[in-house]
Amino acid sequence: MATRFASALLLVLACIPAAYSQSSGIRINTGHRDAIVSLQYDEKRDLLFSAGKDGTVKIWNAQTGELRHSLLASHLPIRKIAYHPAKPQIAILEVFGPESSRISVWDWNKEKRLYDLDLNEVPLYLTYSPKGSYLVYSRADWKSLSIHRAGNGRLLPLMREGFGIVSFIALSQSEKNIMTYQPSGRIVYKELKTGKELKTVSSLPNLSQMHISQNGRYMIAQSADDLVVVDLLNGRTVAGSALPEIQSISLSSRGERIYCLSRDDEGIKLSRWMFTGGFLYTTGSPAGLDRKFTNRLGSLVMRGSDLFMGDETGKIWLKELGREAAGFSENNLLDISGYAITPDTVVLASAKGILKFDLEGQHEARYTTDLITDFDYDVLANPFSSPVGIEFTDDNELLIWDKSEKLLGMTVIDRYFGFPARIYTDISSSQLQVDYLGDRLLCLEKNGRITLLDSNNYDTLYEKLSPGMNKVLAIHDGRLLGAQSRAAQLSGSLLLIDTNTGETVPLPGTSLLAYDLAFDPVQNTIFSLGLERESQEMTTSIILHYGENFEQTRVLLTYEGEDLSAALEFDPISNELFTTLGYGGLRAIRGETVRPFQNSGHMPREVKTAGRLVLSLNQDSTLTLWDRKSGRIIVNLYVFKDFSWIAVFPNDNAYISKGADRFLVPQG
């Protein structure tokens, strides 16, 4: 990761996340957690490449459906991918804004980032040359082409004379010549190394969704509301048919069979076409795929006569010729809505139920990376059957609160049997936060309603409506601290609320939006996490607030970009502030020291501490347990939708619950 120190206390994190990947020894077979944005098929190696909005790229055995490799390339949705035709390398495009993007090139076999191309524009097209010598992209500029050495990313002095914006690129098999298509409709052939123009023909303007037939003669593309076939030798349209709002096109390897996703009044339609003998005609829609199914689709790619389809949930479907569509891959991990930890227990909550792990071997003298000697676990009923938050009480009971719009309330359940006590239902909007404070409960609802309740009988001790509130924290002497947007009721992103007098005072600060808080009761200092604007650029910063009334501030850590899913956790034992800011892993801050924790292969988003343990809930709904003192990984935990689970240790040993072995990819 690229980092730089701006001062003794301020660490600025560049927009480059750690190179996350799964363990090389143990691989978990699970799919994308969000919509598929691109599917590509490599016929030579029989591999399927999938890219998702979840920031991952996955490489599959197209025949067996086994996951070969998984790359967590970004916290942002992947926009485009291009695979190397011979080497285990892939180029991945992520976009930060209208004038900021990055192409990262990975060795997918080693699951290692090789190099990055940081760009001040968003590429229009991205491809490798047929032999893999060059990585080429185009941009919206008169000098549109950028040609790089594929192995190291070095920019080459090729095609530097501008001739207009290029939106499609194809190189000859010998890599001597290049063909480009321009939105004006010009198709230009040039020698790659000299830039000498060989031929120019005129064709239809503003083509999109362009694909070239295997023989290189024809281009199949979208032209306005038509599907067209263009002869690349003369630019003429040889065939066409009305097909409005095409979303995706895929060709068979021989180019005569075409599948299209398009939009009409009923939603997304999947249609099948043939191009043969100079004629383009439709053969209808594949049998058995109704609109309820196709309306979820977003990407296509063909493998021979078979069709892979990616949908909005992250699932990949396979439609084999003459057979019904079947699931090829899907996300198998449980959606975890809340979690809690003590020095010997981890509890995970989901809409389907509550999973409780009792960790044996958790004695103070045995806190090492192999400290867990056994897992005992139980599945408890979720009394609300909806996404819930969860926290331990002093009596080791479990406080459960409904997070949904159903307004089901909160309750306490027995940690051993899951029996619920009285349910509190005086809820006016969905609950964002419930903190157990011993004899009180501090609650925050989505509409900004803040309540302090008696934890024994749920009597209301204090109530305030503060719209726009994102987080509230109890500090001392009956005072609360609230994090909000500066556009809310009072100026300032932090509000100090006195529950005794009702007085509300904004604290000094420059954050446009504060969304997480932590409190050090010994030093009487506050940590806030929020968005700042610097020179028209948005940054995310951790700010220390100190002084008698927290009137003084100092920036501790800044990420150059927005990170609204980062979190803070102050540990009173080590006096360290733990944070997931910057997508680069877990860090602990104490004084002027910022201590990175071992890379877990996952992207931590939420974090909690208990004794010598640090537990993160990761972006992909896995969990990682670290040793707080050493910063080393204890275990990565994968929990599946059927409540089976796999616990993977750094030495590639694993505990596997009954039935979870089917999610393991055989290694060979």
VEXLUM-338674 format. One record per residue (C-alpha): residue number from 1; z, y, x. Coordinates in steps of 0.2 Angstrom, whole numbers. Each point is the difference from the previous one (the first is absolute). Example, Ala and Ser with C-alpha at 12.3 -4.5 7.8 and 13.67 -1.06 7.14 Angstrom:
REM residues 2
{1, {39, -22, 62}}
{2, {-3, 17, 6}}
REM end
This chain:
REM residues 668
{1, {0, 0, 0}}
{2, {-4, 17, 6}}
{3, {15, 11, 0}}
{4, {5, 17, 9}}
{5, {17, 9, 2}}
{6, {0, 18, -6}}
{7, {18, 3, 5}}
{8, {16, -9, 5}}
{9, {3, -4, -19}}
{10, {-17, 1, -8}}
{11, {-11, -15, 1}}
{12, {-17, 2, -8}}
{13, {-9, -16, -5}}
{14, {-19, 0, 0}}
{15, {-9, -8, -15}}
{16, {-2, -17, 9}}
{17, {10, -14, -7}}
{18, {5, -15, 10}}
{19, {-12, -15, 1}}
{20, {8, -11, -13}}
{21, {-5, -18, -2}}
{22, {7, -17, -5}}
{23, {8, -11, 12}}
{24, {-13, -10, 11}}
{25, {10, -16, -2}}
{26, {4, 0, -19}}
{27, {-12, 7, -13}}
{28, {3, 4, -18}}
{29, {-14, -3, -12}}
{30, {1, 15, -12}}
{31, {-13, 13, -6}}
{32, {-1, 18, -2}}
{33, {13, 10, -10}}
{34, {-12, 13, -7}}
{35, {-19, 2, -4}}
{36, {-13, -8, 11}}
{37, {-11, 14, 6}}
{38, {-13, -10, 10}}
{39, {-5, -18, 3}}
{40, {-12, -5, 14}}
{41, {-6, -17, 4}}
{42, {-5, -7, 18}}
{43, {-12, -14, -3}}
{44, {0, -6, 18}}
{45, {19, -3, 1}}
{46, {2, -3, -19}}
{47, {13, 14, -1}}
{48, {5, 11, -14}}
{49, {7, 17, 4}}
{50, {10, 10, -13}}
{51, {7, 17, 1}}
{52, {12, 7, -12}}
{53, {9, 16, -7}}
{54, {16, -7, 8}}
{55, {-7, 4, 17}}
{56, {-3, -18, 5}}
{57, {-15, -9, 6}}
{58, {0, -19, -2}}
{59, {-12, -13, 8}}
{60, {-2, -16, -10}}
{61, {-8, -17, 2}}
{62, {-13, 2, -13}}
{63, {-1, -19, -3}}
{64, {18, -4, -1}}
{65, {8, 16, -6}}
{66, {12, 0, 15}}
{67, {6, 16, 7}}
{68, {-5, 1, 18}}
{69, {7, 17, 5}}
{70, {8, 15, -9}}
{71, {0, 18, 7}}
{72, {11, 13, -7}}
{73, {-11, 14, 7}}
{74, {6, 15, -10}}
{75, {12, 7, -12}}
{76, {-15, 7, -9}}
{77, {-14, -9, -10}}
{78, {-14, -7, 11}}
{79, {-16, 9, -4}}
{80, {-13, -10, 10}}
{81, {-1, -15, 12}}
{82, {-13, -7, 12}}
{83, {1, -16, 9}}
{84, {-7, -4, 17}}
{85, {-14, -13, -1}}
{86, {6, -11, 14}}
{87, {18, 5, 6}}
{88, {16, -1, -10}}
{89, {0, 19, -2}}
{90, {0, 11, -15}}
{91, {-2, 19, -3}}
{92, {12, 8, -13}}
{93, {-2, 17, -8}}
{94, {15, 9, -7}}
{95, {-1, 18, -7}}
{96, {14, 12, 1}}
{97, {-9, 15, -9}}
{98, {-17, 8, -2}}
{99, {-1, 4, 18}}
{100, {11, -13, 8}}
{101, {-3, -19, 3}}
{102, {2, -13, 12}}
{103, {-10, -16, 5}}
{104, {11, -13, 8}}
{105, {-8, -15, 8}}
{106, {10, -16, 1}}
{107, {-1, -17, 8}}
{108, {4, -10, -16}}
{109, {3, -16, 9}}
{110, {14, 7, 10}}
{111, {4, 12, -14}}
{112, {0, 14, 12}}
{113, {-6, 18, -1}}
{114, {-13, 3, 14}}
{115, {-3, 19, -2}}
{116, {-1, 14, -12}}
{117, {-14, 13, -3}}
{118, {9, 16, -8}}
{119, {-12, 10, -10}}
{120, {-1, 17, -7}}
{121, {-12, -6, -14}}
{122, {-1, -15, -12}}
{123, {-14, -12, 5}}
{124, {-14, -3, -13}}
{125, {-5, -17, 8}}
{126, {7, -12, 12}}
{127, {-8, -15, 8}}
{128, {-1, -11, 16}}
{129, {-17, -3, 8}}
{130, {-7, -18, -2}}
{131, {5, -6, 17}}
{132, {16, 10, -1}}
{133, {-3, 12, 15}}
{134, {2, 15, -10}}
{135, {12, 7, -14}}
{136, {-10, 13, -10}}
{137, {6, 12, -13}}
{138, {-8, 16, -9}}
{139, {8, 16, -6}}
{140, {-5, 14, -11}}
{141, {-7, 11, 14}}
{142, {-18, 4, 7}}
{143, {5, -10, 15}}
{144, {5, -14, -11}}
{145, {0, -16, 11}}
{146, {14, -5, 12}}
{147, {-3, -15, 11}}
{148, {14, -8, 9}}
{149, {2, -15, 12}}
{150, {7, -13, -11}}
{151, {12, -8, 13}}
{152, {10, 16, 5}}
{153, {-6, 14, -13}}
{154, {-8, 11, 14}}
{155, {-12, 12, -8}}
{156, {-18, -3, 7}}
{157, {-13, 14, 3}}
{158, {-12, -8, -13}}
{159, {-8, 9, -15}}
{160, {8, 16, 4}}
{161, {-14, 11, -6}}
{162, {4, 4, -19}}
{163, {-13, -4, -13}}
{164, {11, 2, -16}}
{165, {13, -9, -10}}
{166, {-1, -19, 1}}
{167, {8, -11, -14}}
{168, {-6, -17, 5}}
{169, {-4, -9, 17}}
{170, {-8, -16, 6}}
{171, {-4, -5, 17}}
{172, {-14, -13, 5}}
{173, {6, -17, 6}}
{174, {-5, 5, 18}}
{175, {10, 16, -2}}
{176, {-14, 10, 7}}
{177, {-4, 9, -16}}
{178, {10, 8, -14}}
{179, {-5, 4, -18}}
{180, {9, 13, -9}}
{181, {0, 6, -19}}
{182, {3, 18, -4}}
{183, {6, 7, -17}}
{184, {-16, 10, -1}}
{185, {-10, -17, -1}}
{186, {-6, 0, 18}}
{187, {0, -17, 9}}
{188, {-1, 3, 18}}
{189, {-4, -13, 14}}
{190, {5, 4, 18}}
{191, {2, -8, 17}}
{192, {19, -1, 3}}
{193, {1, 5, 18}}
{194, {-14, 13, 1}}
{195, {1, 7, -18}}
{196, {-18, -1, -1}}
{197, {-6, 1, -18}}
{198, {-11, -16, -5}}
{199, {-3, 3, -18}}
{200, {6, 10, -15}}
{201, {-3, -4, -18}}
{202, {5, 9, -16}}
{203, {10, -10, -14}}
{204, {11, 4, -14}}
{205, {14, 13, 3}}
{206, {19, -3, -1}}
{207, {0, -19, 0}}
{208, {17, -8, 1}}
{209, {7, -18, 1}}
{210, {-14, -4, 12}}
{211, {-3, -18, 6}}
{212, {-14, -8, 10}}
{213, {-8, -16, -3}}
{214, {1, -14, 13}}
{215, {-18, 3, 5}}
{216, {3, 18, 3}}
{217, {-15, 5, -11}}
{218, {9, 7, -16}}
{219, {15, 10, -4}}
{220, {10, -3, -16}}
{221, {9, 16, -6}}
{222, {6, 11, -14}}
{223, {-11, 15, -5}}
{224, {9, 10, -13}}
{225, {1, -12, -15}}
{226, {-12, -13, 7}}
{227, {1, -15, 11}}
{228, {-15, 1, 11}}
{229, {-9, -9, 14}}
{230, {-8, 10, 14}}
{231, {-13, -6, 12}}
{232, {6, 6, 17}}
{233, {-17, 0, 8}}
{234, {-7, 14, -11}}
{235, {15, 6, -10}}
{236, {-8, -5, -17}}
{237, {10, -6, -15}}
{238, {-6, -17, -3}}
{239, {11, -5, -15}}
{240, {14, 8, -10}}
{241, {10, -2, -16}}
{242, {13, 11, -9}}
{243, {18, -4, 5}}
{244, {11, 15, -2}}
{245, {16, 4, 11}}
{246, {-2, -14, 13}}
{247, {17, -4, 8}}
{248, {-5, -14, 12}}
{249, {-15, -10, 5}}
{250, {-1, -16, 10}}
{251, {-15, -10, 6}}
{252, {-2, -19, 3}}
{253, {-4, -4, 18}}
{254, {-18, -2, -4}}
{255, {0, 16, -10}}
{256, {-8, -6, -16}}
{257, {16, -2, -10}}
{258, {10, 16, -4}}
{259, {16, 3, -8}}
{260, {6, 17, -7}}
{261, {15, 8, -7}}
{262, {-4, 15, -11}}
{263, {9, 10, -13}}
{264, {-5, 2, -18}}
{265, {9, 5, -16}}
{266, {10, -16, 0}}
{267, {6, 2, 18}}
{268, {-6, -10, 15}}
{269, {-14, -12, -2}}
{270, {-5, -14, 12}}
{271, {-19, -4, 0}}
{272, {-11, -12, 9}}
{273, {-18, 5, 6}}
{274, {-15, -8, 9}}
{275, {-12, 8, 11}}
{276, {-15, -11, 4}}
{277, {-19, 2, 0}}
{278, {2, 19, 0}}
{279, {9, -1, -17}}
{280, {18, 5, -4}}
{281, {8, -7, -15}}
{282, {17, -4, -7}}
{283, {6, -18, -4}}
{284, {15, 7, -10}}
{285, {18, -2, 4}}
{286, {9, -15, 8}}
{287, {6, -12, -14}}
{288, {19, 0, -3}}
{289, {3, 18, 6}}
{290, {5, 11, -15}}
{291, {3, 18, 1}}
{292, {19, -2, 1}}
{293, {-3, -8, 17}}
{294, {-14, 11, 7}}
{295, {9, 16, -5}}
{296, {12, -4, 14}}
{297, {-13, -3, 14}}
{298, {-4, 13, 13}}
{299, {-10, -9, 14}}
{300, {-12, -14, 3}}
{301, {-7, -11, 14}}
{302, {-11, -15, -1}}
{303, {2, -16, 11}}
{304, {-16, -10, -3}}
{305, {-2, -2, -19}}
{306, {19, 3, -2}}
{307, {8, 16, -4}}
{308, {17, 7, 6}}
{309, {7, 14, -11}}
{310, {15, 12, 4}}
{311, {10, 7, -14}}
{312, {12, 15, -3}}
{313, {16, -11, 2}}
{314, {-5, -6, 17}}
{315, {-6, -17, -5}}
{316, {-16, -8, 6}}
{317, {-10, -11, -11}}
{318, {-14, -13, 4}}
{319, {-14, -3, -12}}
{320, {-9, -16, 6}}
{321, {-17, -4, -7}}
{322, {2, -10, -16}}
{323, {19, 2, 0}}
{324, {13, 11, -8}}
{325, {7, 14, 10}}
{326, {16, -6, 9}}
{327, {13, 9, 10}}
{328, {-3, 1, 19}}
{329, {15, 10, 6}}
{330, {13, 10, -8}}
{331, {17, 9, 4}}
{332, {13, -14, 0}}
{333, {15, 11, 4}}
{334, {13, 5, -12}}
{335, {1, 18, -5}}
{336, {17, 6, 6}}
{337, {7, 14, -10}}
{338, {17, 2, 8}}
{339, {11, -8, 14}}
{340, {17, 1, 6}}
{341, {9, -7, 16}}
{342, {18, -4, 6}}
{343, {4, -7, 17}}
{344, {-2, -18, -7}}
{345, {-11, 2, -16}}
{346, {-17, 6, -4}}
{347, {-5, 3, -18}}
{348, {-18, 3, -6}}
{349, {-4, 6, -18}}
{350, {-17, -2, -10}}
{351, {-5, 0, -18}}
{352, {0, -19, 0}}
{353, {18, -2, 7}}
{354, {12, 3, 14}}
{355, {0, -10, 16}}
{356, {16, -1, 10}}
{357, {1, -6, 18}}
{358, {17, -4, 8}}
{359, {-3, 0, 19}}
{360, {11, -12, 10}}
{361, {3, 3, 18}}
{362, {4, 18, -2}}
{363, {15, 2, 11}}
{364, {2, 16, 10}}
{365, {-1, -10, 17}}
{366, {-16, -8, -5}}
{367, {-11, 14, -4}}
{368, {-16, -4, 9}}
{369, {-18, -2, -5}}
{370, {4, -18, -4}}
{371, {16, 3, -9}}
{372, {-5, -8, -17}}
{373, {5, -18, 0}}
{374, {-4, -4, -18}}
{375, {-5, 8, -16}}
{376, {8, -3, -17}}
{377, {-8, 8, -15}}
{378, {1, 1, -18}}
{379, {-11, 8, -14}}
{380, {9, 10, -13}}
{381, {-7, 6, -16}}
{382, {-6, 18, -2}}
{383, {9, 6, -16}}
{384, {-14, 13, -3}}
{385, {-15, -10, 5}}
{386, {-8, 16, 7}}
{387, {0, 8, 18}}
{388, {18, 4, 4}}
{389, {10, 8, 14}}
{390, {15, -9, 7}}
{391, {16, 4, 10}}
{392, {16, -9, 5}}
{393, {16, 7, -8}}
{394, {17, -1, 9}}
{395, {4, -16, -9}}
{396, {-16, -8, 7}}
{397, {-7, 1, -18}}
{398, {-18, 6, -2}}
{399, {-4, 16, -8}}
{400, {-18, -1, -8}}
{401, {-10, 14, -8}}
{402, {-16, 0, -9}}
{403, {-14, 10, 8}}
{404, {-13, -2, -13}}
{405, {-5, 12, -14}}
{406, {9, -12, -13}}
{407, {17, 9, 3}}
{408, {10, -16, 0}}
{409, {14, 8, 9}}
{410, {12, -8, 13}}
{411, {13, -14, 2}}
{412, {10, -9, 12}}
{413, {-2, -19, 3}}
{414, {10, -13, 8}}
{415, {-8, -4, 18}}
{416, {3, -18, -2}}
{417, {-6, -4, -18}}
{418, {-9, 15, -5}}
{419, {10, 3, -16}}
{420, {-2, 18, -6}}
{421, {14, 11, -5}}
{422, {-2, 15, -12}}
{423, {-17, 8, 0}}
{424, {0, 19, 1}}
{425, {-15, 7, -10}}
{426, {3, 19, -1}}
{427, {-17, 3, 10}}
{428, {-12, 14, -4}}
{429, {-14, -5, 12}}
{430, {-4, -13, 13}}
{431, {14, -1, 14}}
{432, {-5, 5, 17}}
{433, {17, -3, 9}}
{434, {17, -7, -4}}
{435, {13, 0, 14}}
{436, {16, -9, 0}}
{437, {14, 12, 6}}
{438, {16, -11, -3}}
{439, {7, 7, -16}}
{440, {-16, 10, -4}}
{441, {-18, -3, -3}}
{442, {-12, 14, 5}}
{443, {-16, -1, -10}}
{444, {-17, 9, 0}}
{445, {-14, -2, -13}}
{446, {-18, 4, 1}}
{447, {2, 16, -11}}
{448, {13, 7, 12}}
{449, {15, -5, -9}}
{450, {15, -2, 12}}
{451, {16, -9, -6}}
{452, {16, -5, 8}}
{453, {7, -15, -10}}
{454, {17, -9, 1}}
{455, {-5, -17, 7}}
{456, {13, -9, -10}}
{457, {-4, 6, -18}}
{458, {-16, 11, 3}}
{459, {8, 15, -7}}
{460, {-10, 16, 5}}
{461, {10, 10, 13}}
{462, {-14, 13, 4}}
{463, {-18, 3, -6}}
{464, {-14, 12, 5}}
{465, {-18, 1, -4}}
{466, {-10, 5, 15}}
{467, {-19, -3, -2}}
{468, {-10, -5, 16}}
{469, {15, -8, 8}}
{470, {-5, -14, 12}}
{471, {17, -6, 7}}
{472, {18, 4, -2}}
{473, {14, -3, 12}}
{474, {19, 1, -1}}
{475, {8, 8, 15}}
{476, {18, 6, -2}}
{477, {12, 11, -10}}
{478, {-10, -4, -16}}
{479, {-16, 7, 7}}
{480, {-17, -7, -2}}
{481, {-16, 3, 10}}
{482, {-17, -1, -9}}
{483, {-17, -1, 7}}
{484, {-15, 7, -10}}
{485, {-16, 10, 1}}
{486, {1, 19, 4}}
{487, {-10, 2, -16}}
{488, {15, -6, -10}}
{489, {13, 11, -9}}
{490, {7, 8, 15}}
{491, {-8, 5, 16}}
{492, {3, -12, 15}}
{493, {-2, -19, 1}}
{494, {18, -4, 2}}
{495, {14, 5, -13}}
{496, {19, -1, 3}}
{497, {8, -4, -17}}
{498, {19, 3, -3}}
{499, {5, -12, -14}}
{500, {17, 8, -1}}
{501, {-7, 18, -3}}
{502, {-18, -3, -6}}
{503, {-6, 11, 14}}
{504, {-17, -4, 7}}
{505, {-6, 8, 17}}
{506, {-16, -3, 9}}
{507, {1, -4, 18}}
{508, {-11, 8, 14}}
{509, {-15, -10, 5}}
{510, {-19, 1, 1}}
{511, {-4, -17, -8}}
{512, {-12, 1, -15}}
{513, {6, -16, -7}}
{514, {16, -10, 5}}
{515, {0, -18, -6}}
{516, {14, -9, 10}}
{517, {17, 4, 6}}
{518, {14, -8, 11}}
{519, {17, 7, 4}}
{520, {12, -2, 16}}
{521, {17, 2, -7}}
{522, {8, 1, 17}}
{523, {-11, 14, 7}}
{524, {-2, 8, -17}}
{525, {-19, 1, 2}}
{526, {-14, -4, -11}}
{527, {-17, -7, 3}}
{528, {-15, 4, -11}}
{529, {-17, -8, 0}}
{530, {-14, 11, -7}}
{531, {-17, 8, 1}}
{532, {-3, 16, 11}}
{533, {-16, 10, 2}}
{534, {-5, 5, 18}}
{535, {-16, 10, 3}}
{536, {-7, -6, -17}}
{537, {3, -18, 5}}
{538, {13, -10, -9}}
{539, {14, -9, 10}}
{540, {15, -11, -5}}
{541, {16, 4, 9}}
{542, {18, -6, 2}}
{543, {11, 15, 0}}
{544, {18, 1, 5}}
{545, {11, 12, -10}}
{546, {17, 5, 8}}
{547, {13, 14, -1}}
{548, {14, 4, -12}}
{549, {-12, 2, -14}}
{550, {-15, -10, 8}}
{551, {-8, 17, 3}}
{552, {-7, -5, 17}}
{553, {-15, -12, 2}}
{554, {-9, -9, 14}}
{555, {-16, -11, -1}}
{556, {4, -17, 7}}
{557, {-16, -10, -3}}
{558, {-17, 5, -6}}
{559, {-15, -10, -6}}
{560, {-17, 9, 0}}
{561, {-5, -4, -17}}
{562, {7, -5, -17}}
{563, {12, -15, -1}}
{564, {8, 0, -17}}
{565, {6, -18, 0}}
{566, {10, 2, 16}}
{567, {19, -2, -2}}
{568, {17, 5, 9}}
{569, {16, -10, 2}}
{570, {15, 6, 9}}
{571, {11, -14, 8}}
{572, {18, 6, 1}}
{573, {5, -14, 13}}
{574, {-13, 5, 13}}
{575, {-2, 18, -5}}
{576, {-18, -2, 0}}
{577, {-13, 6, -12}}
{578, {-13, -14, -4}}
{579, {-18, 5, -6}}
{580, {-17, -7, -4}}
{581, {-9, 17, 2}}
{582, {-17, 0, 7}}
{583, {-6, -18, -4}}
{584, {3, -5, 18}}
{585, {15, -11, -4}}
{586, {19, 2, -1}}
{587, {9, 12, 11}}
{588, {19, 5, 3}}
{589, {4, 18, 4}}
{590, {17, 5, 8}}
{591, {2, 17, 8}}
{592, {-16, 2, 11}}
{593, {-4, -18, 1}}
{594, {-14, -8, -11}}
{595, {1, -19, 2}}
{596, {-15, -10, -7}}
{597, {4, -18, -6}}
{598, {-11, -15, 4}}
{599, {-16, 0, -9}}
{600, {1, -13, -15}}
{601, {-18, -1, -4}}
{602, {3, 9, -16}}
{603, {2, 18, -6}}
{604, {18, 4, -4}}
{605, {2, 12, -15}}
{606, {18, -1, -6}}
{607, {15, -4, 11}}
{608, {18, -5, -2}}
{609, {14, -5, 12}}
{610, {16, -11, -1}}
{611, {11, -3, 15}}
{612, {-12, -6, 14}}
{613, {-15, -3, -12}}
{614, {-14, 12, -4}}
{615, {-12, -6, -14}}
{616, {-16, 8, -5}}
{617, {-11, -2, -15}}
{618, {-18, 1, 6}}
{619, {-16, 7, -7}}
{620, {-6, -18, -4}}
{621, {16, -5, -9}}
{622, {6, -10, 15}}
{623, {17, 3, 8}}
{624, {5, 1, 18}}
{625, {18, -2, 6}}
{626, {5, 7, 17}}
{627, {15, 0, 11}}
{628, {6, 18, 0}}
{629, {7, 0, 18}}
{630, {-15, -7, 9}}
{631, {-14, 6, -12}}
{632, {-8, -18, 1}}
{633, {-6, -9, -15}}
{634, {11, -14, -8}}
{635, {-12, -6, -13}}
{636, {-15, 5, -11}}
{637, {2, -6, -18}}
{638, {-15, -4, -11}}
{639, {5, -3, -19}}
{640, {-13, -7, -12}}
{641, {-2, 3, -18}}
{642, {7, -17, -4}}
{643, {16, 4, 10}}
{644, {-4, -12, 14}}
{645, {1, 9, 17}}
{646, {-4, -2, 19}}
{647, {12, 8, 13}}
{648, {-10, 2, 17}}
{649, {10, 3, 16}}
{650, {-6, 8, 15}}
{651, {-2, -16, 9}}
{652, {-12, -6, -14}}
{653, {13, -12, -7}}
{654, {2, 1, -19}}
{655, {10, -5, -15}}
{656, {-11, -5, -14}}
{657, {7, -2, -17}}
{658, {-7, -14, -12}}
{659, {-17, 3, -5}}
{660, {-4, 15, 12}}
{661, {-9, -11, 12}}
{662, {-16, 2, -10}}
{663, {0, 19, 6}}
{664, {0, -5, 18}}
{665, {-17, 0, 9}}
{666, {-3, -16, 11}}
{667, {-1, 5, 18}}
{668, {-13, -9, 11}}
REM end
